[in-house]
Amino acid sequence: MMPLSMARTGETVTIRKVTGKDEVRQHLAELGFVAGAAVTVVHEIAGNLVLQVKDRRVALDRGLANRILI
């Protein structure tokens, strides 16, 4: 497993695990980042990621992206 922040632009990956405190995991789950979900890296800007998950685009900073394991 590796963090989502290491995925390349244009790559579609599957989430295997979400780590962190309960509040962080709950927040990410509300955004659609749950185990088994497919995520596409749309763009990377200054270390922050723009991601496509469940028919929506979400921007995450590198810290949160590191909590999502693929």
DRENNU-833684 format. One record per residue: x, y, z of N, C-alpha, C in turn; residue in three letters; residue number from 1. Coordinates in nm, 2 decimals. Layout:
REM DRENNU-833684
n_c1 | n_c2 | n_c3 | ca_c1 | ca_c2 | ca_c3 | c_c1 | c_c2 | c_c3 | code | pos
X | Y | Z | X | Y | Z | X | Y | Z | ALA | NUM $
...
REM end
This chain:
REM DRENNU-833684
n_c1 | n_c2 | n_c3 | ca_c1 | ca_c2 | ca_c3 | c_c1 | c_c2 | c_c3 | code | pos
0.08 | -0.12 | 0.00 | 0.00 | 0.00 | 0.00 | 0.09 | 0.12 | 0.00 | MET | 1 $
0.04 | 0.23 | -0.06 | 0.11 | 0.36 | -0.07 | 0.00 | 0.47 | -0.05 | MET | 2 $
0.04 | 0.59 | -0.01 | -0.05 | 0.70 | 0.01 | -0.10 | 0.75 | -0.13 | PRO | 3 $
-0.22 | 0.80 | -0.13 | -0.28 | 0.86 | -0.25 | -0.20 | 0.97 | -0.31 | LEU | 4 $
-0.13 | 1.04 | -0.23 | -0.04 | 1.15 | -0.28 | 0.07 | 1.11 | -0.37 | SER | 5 $
0.10 | 0.98 | -0.38 | 0.20 | 0.92 | -0.47 | 0.14 | 0.88 | -0.60 | MET | 6 $
0.01 | 0.89 | -0.62 | -0.05 | 0.85 | -0.75 | -0.02 | 0.96 | -0.85 | ALA | 7 $
-0.01 | 0.92 | -0.98 | 0.02 | 1.02 | -1.09 | -0.10 | 1.07 | -1.15 | ARG | 8 $
-0.09 | 1.19 | -1.21 | -0.20 | 1.26 | -1.28 | -0.25 | 1.16 | -1.38 | THR | 9 $
-0.39 | 1.15 | -1.39 | -0.45 | 1.06 | -1.49 | -0.47 | 0.92 | -1.44 | GLY | 10 $
-0.41 | 0.88 | -1.33 | -0.42 | 0.75 | -1.28 | -0.54 | 0.72 | -1.20 | GLU | 11 $
-0.61 | 0.61 | -1.23 | -0.73 | 0.57 | -1.15 | -0.69 | 0.46 | -1.05 | THR | 12 $
-0.71 | 0.48 | -0.92 | -0.67 | 0.38 | -0.82 | -0.79 | 0.35 | -0.73 | VAL | 13 $
-0.78 | 0.24 | -0.66 | -0.88 | 0.20 | -0.56 | -0.83 | 0.22 | -0.42 | THR | 14 $
-0.92 | 0.28 | -0.34 | -0.88 | 0.30 | -0.20 | -0.88 | 0.17 | -0.12 | ILE | 15 $
-0.78 | 0.15 | -0.05 | -0.77 | 0.02 | 0.03 | -0.80 | 0.05 | 0.18 | ARG | 16 $
-0.76 | 0.17 | 0.23 | -0.77 | 0.20 | 0.37 | -0.76 | 0.35 | 0.39 | LYS | 17 $
-0.84 | 0.40 | 0.49 | -0.83 | 0.54 | 0.53 | -0.78 | 0.54 | 0.67 | VAL | 18 $
-0.68 | 0.62 | 0.70 | -0.62 | 0.62 | 0.84 | -0.65 | 0.76 | 0.90 | THR | 19 $
-0.61 | 0.77 | 1.02 | -0.63 | 0.90 | 1.09 | -0.73 | 0.89 | 1.21 | GLY | 20 $
-0.75 | 1.00 | 1.27 | -0.84 | 1.01 | 1.38 | -0.98 | 0.99 | 1.33 | LYS | 21 $
-1.08 | 0.96 | 1.42 | -1.22 | 0.93 | 1.38 | -1.28 | 1.05 | 1.30 | ASP | 22 $
-1.25 | 1.17 | 1.35 | -1.30 | 1.29 | 1.28 | -1.25 | 1.30 | 1.14 | GLU | 23 $
-1.13 | 1.27 | 1.12 | -1.07 | 1.28 | 0.98 | -1.12 | 1.18 | 0.89 | VAL | 24 $
-1.13 | 1.05 | 0.94 | -1.19 | 0.94 | 0.86 | -1.34 | 0.97 | 0.83 | ARG | 25 $
-1.41 | 1.03 | 0.92 | -1.55 | 1.06 | 0.90 | -1.56 | 1.17 | 0.79 | GLN | 26 $
-1.48 | 1.27 | 0.80 | -1.48 | 1.38 | 0.70 | -1.45 | 1.32 | 0.56 | HIS | 27 $
-1.35 | 1.24 | 0.55 | -1.31 | 1.19 | 0.42 | -1.42 | 1.09 | 0.37 | LEU | 28 $
-1.49 | 1.02 | 0.46 | -1.60 | 0.93 | 0.42 | -1.71 | 1.01 | 0.36 | ALA | 29 $
-1.74 | 1.13 | 0.42 | -1.85 | 1.21 | 0.37 | -1.82 | 1.27 | 0.24 | GLU | 30 $
-1.69 | 1.28 | 0.20 | -1.65 | 1.33 | 0.07 | -1.65 | 1.22 | -0.03 | LEU | 31 $
-1.66 | 1.09 | 0.01 | -1.67 | 0.98 | -0.08 | -1.54 | 0.89 | -0.07 | GLY | 32 $
-1.45 | 0.92 | 0.01 | -1.32 | 0.85 | 0.02 | -1.34 | 0.73 | 0.12 | PHE | 33 $
-1.39 | 0.62 | 0.07 | -1.41 | 0.50 | 0.15 | -1.34 | 0.38 | 0.08 | VAL | 34 $
-1.31 | 0.28 | 0.16 | -1.24 | 0.16 | 0.11 | -1.32 | 0.10 | -0.01 | ALA | 35 $
-1.26 | 0.07 | -0.12 | -1.32 | 0.02 | -0.23 | -1.36 | 0.12 | -0.34 | GLY | 36 $
-1.36 | 0.25 | -0.30 | -1.40 | 0.35 | -0.40 | -1.28 | 0.37 | -0.50 | ALA | 37 $
-1.32 | 0.40 | -0.63 | -1.23 | 0.43 | -0.73 | -1.20 | 0.59 | -0.73 | ALA | 38 $
-1.08 | 0.63 | -0.74 | -1.04 | 0.77 | -0.74 | -0.95 | 0.79 | -0.86 | VAL | 39 $
-0.97 | 0.90 | -0.93 | -0.88 | 0.94 | -1.04 | -0.82 | 1.07 | -1.00 | THR | 40 $
-0.69 | 1.08 | -1.02 | -0.61 | 1.20 | -1.00 | -0.63 | 1.29 | -1.12 | VAL | 41 $
-0.70 | 1.40 | -1.11 | -0.72 | 1.49 | -1.22 | -0.61 | 1.58 | -1.24 | VAL | 42 $
-0.56 | 1.64 | -1.13 | -0.45 | 1.74 | -1.14 | -0.38 | 1.76 | -1.01 | HIS | 43 $
-0.26 | 1.80 | -1.02 | -0.18 | 1.83 | -0.90 | -0.13 | 1.97 | -0.90 | GLU | 44 $
-0.15 | 2.05 | -0.80 | -0.11 | 2.19 | -0.80 | -0.04 | 2.21 | -0.66 | ILE | 45 $
0.09 | 2.24 | -0.67 | 0.17 | 2.27 | -0.55 | 0.16 | 2.17 | -0.44 | ALA | 46 $
0.15 | 2.04 | -0.48 | 0.14 | 1.94 | -0.38 | 0.00 | 1.90 | -0.34 | GLY | 47 $
-0.10 | 1.99 | -0.38 | -0.24 | 1.96 | -0.35 | -0.30 | 1.88 | -0.47 | ASN | 48 $
-0.39 | 1.79 | -0.44 | -0.45 | 1.71 | -0.55 | -0.60 | 1.74 | -0.58 | LEU | 49 $
-0.63 | 1.75 | -0.70 | -0.77 | 1.75 | -0.75 | -0.81 | 1.61 | -0.79 | VAL | 50 $
-0.91 | 1.56 | -0.73 | -0.95 | 1.42 | -0.74 | -1.09 | 1.40 | -0.79 | LEU | 51 $
-1.11 | 1.30 | -0.87 | -1.25 | 1.27 | -0.92 | -1.29 | 1.14 | -0.84 | GLN | 52 $
-1.40 | 1.16 | -0.76 | -1.45 | 1.05 | -0.68 | -1.60 | 1.05 | -0.68 | VAL | 53 $
-1.66 | 0.94 | -0.72 | -1.81 | 0.93 | -0.72 | -1.87 | 1.05 | -0.79 | LYS | 54 $
-1.84 | 1.07 | -0.91 | -1.90 | 1.18 | -1.00 | -1.88 | 1.32 | -0.95 | ASP | 55 $
-1.78 | 1.34 | -0.86 | -1.76 | 1.48 | -0.82 | -1.61 | 1.50 | -0.81 | ARG | 56 $
-1.57 | 1.63 | -0.82 | -1.43 | 1.66 | -0.80 | -1.40 | 1.72 | -0.67 | ARG | 57 $
-1.30 | 1.68 | -0.60 | -1.26 | 1.72 | -0.47 | -1.11 | 1.76 | -0.46 | VAL | 58 $
-1.08 | 1.87 | -0.40 | -0.94 | 1.91 | -0.38 | -0.90 | 1.87 | -0.24 | ALA | 59 $
-0.78 | 1.80 | -0.23 | -0.73 | 1.77 | -0.10 | -0.59 | 1.82 | -0.09 | LEU | 60 $
-0.55 | 1.86 | 0.03 | -0.41 | 1.89 | 0.05 | -0.33 | 1.76 | 0.07 | ASP | 61 $
-0.20 | 1.77 | 0.06 | -0.11 | 1.66 | 0.07 | -0.13 | 1.58 | 0.20 | ARG | 62 $
-0.15 | 1.65 | 0.31 | -0.17 | 1.59 | 0.44 | -0.28 | 1.49 | 0.45 | GLY | 63 $
-0.40 | 1.54 | 0.39 | -0.52 | 1.45 | 0.39 | -0.50 | 1.34 | 0.29 | LEU | 64 $
-0.43 | 1.37 | 0.17 | -0.41 | 1.26 | 0.07 | -0.32 | 1.15 | 0.13 | ALA | 65 $
-0.23 | 1.19 | 0.22 | -0.14 | 1.09 | 0.28 | -0.21 | 0.99 | 0.37 | ASN | 66 $
-0.33 | 1.03 | 0.42 | -0.41 | 0.95 | 0.51 | -0.49 | 0.84 | 0.43 | ARG | 67 $
-0.50 | 0.86 | 0.30 | -0.57 | 0.76 | 0.21 | -0.47 | 0.67 | 0.15 | ILE | 68 $
-0.49 | 0.54 | 0.18 | -0.39 | 0.44 | 0.12 | -0.45 | 0.37 | 0.01 | LEU | 69 $
-0.37 | 0.35 | -0.10 | -0.42 | 0.28 | -0.22 | -0.33 | 0.15 | -0.24 | ILE | 70 $
REM end
